[in-house]
Amino acid sequence: MRLNSVSLCGLCGLVGSALLGACGGAPGAPGASEETARATIGPAGGEIVGTAGSVLEGVRVQIPAGALSADTAITVRASASNVALPKTAARCGPEISIEPSGLGLAVPATVTLPFDENAVTQQDRFDDEVKVWQLNGTSWGQRLQTDSAPGQVTIQLDALSTLAAGVNPPAPADIVRFSFTANPKFASCLAQYPNDPDRAPAVSAEVVRGELNDGLFLRGRYIKPNLAFDLFTVENSSLLSDGKPDPAFKNFGLAWYQSDLQANSEGEARVSIRTILLDQIFGFDPTVSLPPTGTFEVGFWFNNPDDASACGFDPTKPTPFNGEHKAGPLAMITLPDATTGLGPLCTKPDTSVTPARCSP
């Protein structure tokens, strides 16, 4: 079990002695505020860096040598233009203005903007899909990132202007939604409120179809706080399409370990993964004559066998569903389609054969 954590919006900051000539004015200097940073930058280049705790925190404007032909007063300020971003864009960070607006640069500047990672995830996107919109008069143009880091996006800029970080939400046709059903035998060990049917564990996922791979964004609530789980895609669900246990179930078949998952102190859980998921997720093993086999169901298992012992699970007989191969029982899983018997990761079923198969 590996637990990973992931994590917005300065004044003119001095970063080492190299910036003393490029950054005119220290925090609190006349004319400076938490929404404005100023510096005089000349042919040798320089940069303006947002100070921690200010509105511009995370902003960095790096103007290289040769970009300007003479000393120029550069201002970076928090901005609020009256021009809305395109309908296909969603803001995920502050809007800033780099002035004098429209000033061309002989060599492009490097600009880094902060963004809210939660806002990106809420749009079913990842950090490397964040873009920067540039205001050109009365419309916004888009600039693709040249680099990204947690909570930061970097672009090249050839003229000073107003900028805002954002993402393009996926088109509705590219989103596949499904929910998870609790394993009935262990539902009470999973639940934050075991005796409250109105607050039963609720976990859902959205899978966004991509060109090279797909993104799965899982969100859950009403889970017992701090419980840890292991997320797998599997060949078979142990439940029928109506959520009842399948009396003919033998095993989960081929299983792929995809991610760890943990509820927080409020009983909420989130995880995002990016891999091949829709229609083409499969594995094979010629050593044992296993042909290409799809894993179109998604489930997660108690990471600690003891967490399910109160519901009758024997911790001395763990399941292999974690990195140490000593996990507890299935906690929740998706349901097969009533007609095809295939899991929700198959969106293109081929019913010309029996049983139905997925047609990528």
C-alpha positions as CSV (number, residue, x, y, z in Angstrom):
1,M,0.0,0.0,0.0
2,R,1.6,3.3,-1.1
3,L,0.0,6.6,0.0
4,N,0.7,9.6,-2.2
5,S,-0.5,13.1,-1.5
6,V,-1.1,15.9,-4.0
7,S,-1.9,19.5,-3.3
8,L,-3.0,29.4,-5.3
9,C,-2.6,33.3,-6.0
10,G,3.1,38.6,-5.0
11,L,5.0,41.4,-4.8
12,C,8.3,42.0,-6.4
13,G,10.6,39.5,-4.7
14,L,14.4,39.4,-4.6
15,V,15.7,36.0,-5.5
16,G,19.4,36.2,-4.8
17,S,21.8,38.9,-5.7
18,A,21.3,38.4,-9.4
19,L,17.9,40.1,-9.1
20,L,19.0,43.2,-7.2
21,G,19.2,45.2,-10.4
22,A,16.2,43.7,-12.0
23,C,13.7,44.0,-9.2
24,G,13.2,47.7,-8.3
25,G,11.6,48.1,-4.9
26,A,11.1,45.8,-1.9
27,P,7.9,44.6,-0.4
28,G,6.2,47.6,1.2
29,A,7.9,50.1,-1.2
30,P,6.0,53.2,-2.2
31,G,3.5,52.3,-5.0
32,A,3.6,48.6,-4.2
33,S,0.7,46.6,-2.9
34,E,-0.3,43.0,-2.4
35,E,-1.9,43.2,-5.9
36,T,1.0,44.9,-7.7
37,A,4.6,44.1,-8.4
38,R,7.0,46.4,-10.2
39,A,10.5,46.3,-11.6
40,T,12.7,48.1,-14.0
41,I,14.2,45.5,-16.4
42,G,16.7,46.3,-19.1
43,P,18.6,44.6,-21.9
44,A,20.3,42.2,-19.4
45,G,17.0,40.8,-18.5
46,G,15.5,40.1,-15.1
47,E,12.4,38.7,-13.4
48,I,9.5,39.5,-11.1
49,V,8.5,36.9,-8.5
50,G,5.4,36.9,-6.4
51,T,5.9,36.9,-2.7
52,A,4.5,34.2,-0.5
53,G,1.2,35.2,1.1
54,S,0.3,37.9,-1.4
55,V,-2.3,37.9,-4.2
56,L,0.4,37.2,-6.7
57,E,1.9,34.3,-4.9
58,G,3.2,31.7,-7.4
59,V,3.5,34.2,-10.3
60,R,6.9,34.4,-12.0
61,V,7.8,36.6,-15.0
62,Q,11.2,35.9,-16.4
63,I,12.4,38.3,-19.2
64,P,15.6,37.0,-20.8
65,A,18.6,39.0,-21.9
66,G,18.0,40.6,-25.3
67,A,14.2,40.7,-24.9
68,L,14.2,44.5,-24.2
69,S,16.4,47.1,-25.9
70,A,16.2,49.7,-23.0
71,D,15.4,49.9,-19.4
72,T,11.6,49.4,-19.1
73,A,9.3,49.7,-16.1
74,I,7.4,46.4,-15.9
75,T,4.3,46.0,-13.8
76,V,2.5,42.8,-12.8
77,R,-0.9,43.2,-11.2
78,A,-3.9,41.2,-10.2
79,S,-6.5,41.8,-12.9
80,A,-10.2,41.4,-13.5
81,S,-11.1,42.0,-17.1
82,N,-14.7,42.4,-18.4
83,V,-14.1,39.8,-21.1
84,A,-15.3,36.3,-20.1
85,L,-13.3,33.3,-21.1
86,P,-14.7,31.2,-23.9
87,K,-17.6,28.9,-23.0
88,T,-15.3,25.9,-23.6
89,A,-12.9,27.1,-20.9
90,A,-13.0,27.0,-17.1
91,R,-10.8,29.3,-14.9
92,C,-8.6,27.5,-12.4
93,G,-6.3,30.3,-11.3
94,P,-5.9,34.1,-10.9
95,E,-6.0,36.5,-13.8
96,I,-2.9,38.8,-14.0
97,S,-1.9,41.7,-16.2
98,I,1.7,42.2,-17.3
99,E,2.2,45.8,-18.4
100,P,2.8,47.8,-20.5
101,S,0.3,45.7,-22.3
102,G,1.1,44.9,-25.9
103,L,4.8,45.5,-25.5
104,G,6.6,43.1,-27.8
105,L,9.7,41.2,-26.8
106,A,12.6,40.3,-29.1
107,V,13.0,37.1,-27.1
108,P,10.0,35.4,-25.5
109,A,9.5,35.7,-21.7
110,T,8.8,32.7,-19.5
111,V,5.7,33.2,-17.4
112,T,4.6,30.9,-14.6
113,L,1.1,31.1,-13.2
114,P,-0.4,29.3,-10.2
115,F,-3.6,27.3,-10.3
116,D,-5.9,25.5,-8.0
117,E,-5.4,21.7,-8.5
118,N,-8.8,21.0,-7.0
119,A,-10.4,23.2,-9.6
120,V,-8.6,21.2,-12.3
121,T,-9.7,17.9,-10.9
122,Q,-13.3,19.1,-10.6
123,Q,-13.2,19.6,-14.4
124,D,-11.9,16.1,-14.9
125,R,-8.5,17.2,-16.0
126,F,-4.9,16.8,-15.0
127,D,-2.2,19.3,-14.3
128,D,-0.5,18.8,-17.6
129,E,-3.7,19.8,-19.4
130,V,-3.9,23.3,-17.8
131,K,-3.5,26.0,-20.4
132,V,-3.1,29.8,-20.3
133,W,-5.5,32.2,-22.0
134,Q,-4.1,35.5,-23.3
135,L,-6.3,38.5,-23.7
136,N,-6.0,40.0,-27.2
137,G,-8.2,43.1,-27.2
138,T,-11.7,41.8,-26.8
139,S,-11.1,38.1,-27.1
140,W,-9.0,35.4,-25.5
141,G,-6.3,33.3,-27.3
142,Q,-5.0,30.1,-25.9
143,R,-1.4,29.2,-25.2
144,L,-0.3,25.7,-24.5
145,Q,2.0,25.1,-21.6
146,T,5.7,24.5,-22.0
147,D,6.0,23.0,-18.5
148,S,3.9,22.2,-15.5
149,A,4.4,21.3,-11.8
150,P,1.9,20.8,-9.0
151,G,-0.2,23.9,-8.9
152,Q,1.9,25.8,-11.6
153,V,1.7,26.2,-15.4
154,T,4.5,27.8,-17.5
155,I,4.2,29.3,-21.0
156,Q,6.3,31.4,-23.4
157,L,5.1,34.9,-24.0
158,D,6.2,37.2,-26.9
159,A,4.2,40.3,-25.9
160,L,3.0,41.5,-22.5
161,S,-0.7,41.1,-21.9
162,T,-3.4,39.8,-19.5
163,L,-3.3,36.1,-18.7
164,A,-5.4,33.6,-17.0
165,A,-4.9,29.9,-16.3
166,G,-7.7,27.5,-17.2
167,V,-8.7,24.1,-18.7
168,N,-11.0,22.9,-21.4
169,P,-13.6,20.7,-19.7
170,P,-14.2,17.4,-21.6
171,A,-17.1,17.3,-24.0
172,P,-20.1,15.4,-22.6
173,A,-19.8,12.8,-25.3
174,D,-16.3,11.9,-23.9
175,I,-17.5,11.2,-20.3
176,V,-18.6,7.8,-19.1
177,R,-20.2,7.9,-15.6
178,F,-20.9,5.0,-13.3
179,S,-21.3,4.2,-9.6
180,F,-20.0,1.6,-7.2
181,T,-22.1,-0.8,-5.1
182,A,-21.1,-2.0,-1.7
183,N,-20.3,-5.6,-1.1
184,P,-23.3,-6.5,1.1
185,K,-21.5,-8.6,3.6
186,F,-19.0,-5.9,4.5
187,A,-21.1,-2.7,3.9
188,S,-21.3,-1.9,7.6
189,C,-17.5,-2.0,8.0
190,L,-17.2,0.4,5.1
191,A,-19.9,2.9,6.2
192,Q,-19.3,6.1,8.1
193,Y,-22.9,5.9,9.4
194,P,-23.7,2.2,9.4
195,N,-27.3,2.6,10.7
196,D,-28.3,5.5,8.4
197,P,-29.6,4.4,5.0
198,D,-29.8,8.1,3.9
199,R,-26.0,8.4,4.3
200,A,-24.8,5.0,2.9
201,P,-21.4,5.0,1.3
202,A,-21.7,6.7,-2.1
203,V,-18.9,6.3,-4.6
204,S,-19.0,7.3,-8.3
205,A,-16.5,7.8,-11.1
206,E,-16.2,9.7,-14.3
207,V,-14.0,8.4,-17.0
208,V,-12.8,10.9,-19.7
209,R,-12.0,9.4,-23.1
210,G,-8.6,10.7,-24.3
211,E,-6.5,10.4,-27.5
212,L,-3.6,8.5,-25.9
213,N,-5.1,7.3,-22.7
214,D,-8.1,7.9,-20.4
215,G,-8.6,9.6,-17.1
216,L,-10.7,8.2,-14.2
217,F,-11.9,10.6,-11.5
218,L,-13.3,8.7,-8.5
219,R,-15.2,10.6,-5.7
220,G,-16.7,9.1,-2.6
221,R,-18.4,10.1,0.6
222,Y,-19.9,8.7,3.8
223,I,-17.0,6.2,4.1
224,K,-15.6,5.4,7.5
225,P,-12.9,8.1,8.0
226,N,-9.3,7.2,7.3
227,L,-10.0,3.8,5.8
228,A,-7.5,2.7,3.1
229,F,-8.3,0.7,0.0
230,D,-6.7,-0.7,-3.1
231,L,-8.3,0.0,-6.5
232,F,-8.3,-2.7,-9.2
233,T,-9.9,-3.2,-12.6
234,V,-11.1,-6.8,-12.9
235,E,-12.6,-9.1,-15.4
236,N,-15.6,-10.2,-13.3
237,S,-17.9,-8.5,-10.8
238,S,-19.2,-10.5,-7.9
239,L,-22.5,-8.8,-8.1
240,L,-25.4,-9.0,-10.6
241,S,-26.7,-6.0,-12.5
242,D,-29.3,-5.4,-9.7
243,G,-26.6,-5.3,-7.0
244,K,-27.3,-8.7,-5.5
245,P,-24.5,-11.3,-5.0
246,D,-24.0,-13.5,-8.1
247,P,-24.7,-17.1,-7.1
248,A,-22.6,-18.3,-10.0
249,F,-19.6,-16.1,-9.2
250,K,-16.3,-18.1,-9.1
251,N,-13.6,-15.4,-9.0
252,F,-12.7,-11.9,-10.2
253,G,-10.6,-13.2,-13.1
254,L,-7.8,-11.1,-14.4
255,A,-7.1,-8.2,-12.1
256,W,-5.0,-5.0,-12.6
257,Y,-3.8,-3.0,-9.6
258,Q,-4.5,0.6,-10.5
259,S,-4.2,2.9,-7.5
260,D,-4.4,3.3,-3.7
261,L,-7.5,5.0,-2.2
262,Q,-8.0,6.5,1.2
263,A,-10.9,8.2,2.9
264,N,-10.0,11.5,4.7
265,S,-11.1,12.5,8.2
266,E,-14.5,13.6,6.8
267,G,-15.3,10.3,5.2
268,E,-14.6,11.6,1.7
269,A,-12.3,9.9,-0.8
270,R,-10.9,11.0,-4.2
271,V,-8.4,9.6,-6.6
272,S,-7.5,10.2,-10.2
273,I,-5.7,7.8,-12.5
274,R,-4.7,8.0,-16.1
275,T,-4.2,4.9,-18.2
276,I,-5.9,2.8,-20.9
277,L,-9.4,2.3,-19.6
278,L,-12.3,2.5,-22.0
279,D,-12.9,-0.5,-24.3
280,Q,-9.3,-1.4,-24.7
281,I,-8.1,-2.3,-21.2
282,F,-6.8,-5.8,-21.4
283,G,-4.0,-8.2,-20.4
284,F,-2.7,-11.5,-21.7
285,D,-0.1,-14.1,-20.7
286,P,1.1,-16.5,-23.4
287,T,2.9,-18.5,-20.7
288,V,-0.4,-19.8,-19.3
289,S,-2.2,-19.5,-22.7
290,L,-4.3,-16.6,-21.4
291,P,-5.6,-14.8,-24.5
292,P,-6.2,-11.0,-24.5
293,T,-8.7,-10.5,-21.7
294,G,-10.6,-7.3,-20.9
295,T,-11.0,-6.0,-17.3
296,F,-14.0,-3.8,-17.6
297,E,-15.2,-3.8,-14.0
298,V,-13.7,-1.5,-11.3
299,G,-13.6,-2.3,-7.6
300,F,-11.7,-1.5,-4.4
301,W,-10.6,-3.7,-1.5
302,F,-10.0,-3.1,2.2
303,N,-6.3,-2.6,2.4
304,N,-6.1,-3.8,6.0
305,P,-7.8,-7.2,6.6
306,D,-8.5,-6.1,10.3
307,D,-10.8,-3.3,9.0
308,A,-13.4,-5.9,7.9
309,S,-13.0,-8.4,10.8
310,A,-16.0,-7.0,12.6
311,C,-18.1,-8.0,9.6
312,G,-17.0,-11.6,9.7
313,F,-13.8,-11.5,7.6
314,D,-11.0,-13.7,8.8
315,P,-7.7,-11.6,8.8
316,T,-5.7,-14.8,8.8
317,K,-6.9,-15.5,5.3
318,P,-6.2,-12.3,3.4
319,T,-6.8,-11.6,-0.3
320,P,-4.0,-10.7,-2.7
321,F,-5.6,-7.3,-3.6
322,N,-2.8,-4.9,-2.4
323,G,0.9,-4.4,-2.9
324,E,1.8,-6.8,-0.1
325,H,-0.8,-9.4,-1.3
326,K,-2.4,-9.3,2.2
327,A,-5.5,-7.3,1.7
328,G,-9.0,-7.5,3.1
329,P,-12.2,-8.3,1.2
330,L,-13.9,-6.5,-1.6
331,A,-15.5,-3.2,-0.4
332,M,-17.3,-1.9,-3.5
333,I,-17.5,-2.8,-7.1
334,T,-19.2,-1.8,-10.3
335,L,-22.1,-3.8,-11.8
336,P,-22.3,-5.6,-15.1
337,D,-24.7,-4.5,-17.8
338,A,-27.9,-6.5,-17.6
339,T,-27.9,-7.2,-21.3
340,T,-24.2,-7.7,-22.2
341,G,-22.8,-8.8,-18.8
342,L,-19.9,-6.4,-19.4
343,G,-18.6,-3.8,-17.0
344,P,-18.9,0.0,-17.5
345,L,-15.5,0.4,-19.0
346,C,-16.8,-1.3,-22.1
347,T,-18.8,1.3,-24.1
348,K,-18.8,-0.6,-27.4
349,P,-20.2,-4.0,-26.8
350,D,-20.4,-6.5,-29.6
351,T,-23.6,-8.5,-29.1
352,S,-23.2,-10.5,-32.3
353,V,-21.5,-13.2,-30.3
354,T,-22.4,-15.0,-27.1
355,P,-21.3,-14.0,-24.6
356,A,-21.0,-10.4,-25.7
357,R,-17.5,-9.0,-26.0
358,C,-16.1,-5.5,-26.2
359,S,-15.4,-4.1,-29.7
360,P,-12.6,-1.5,-29.5
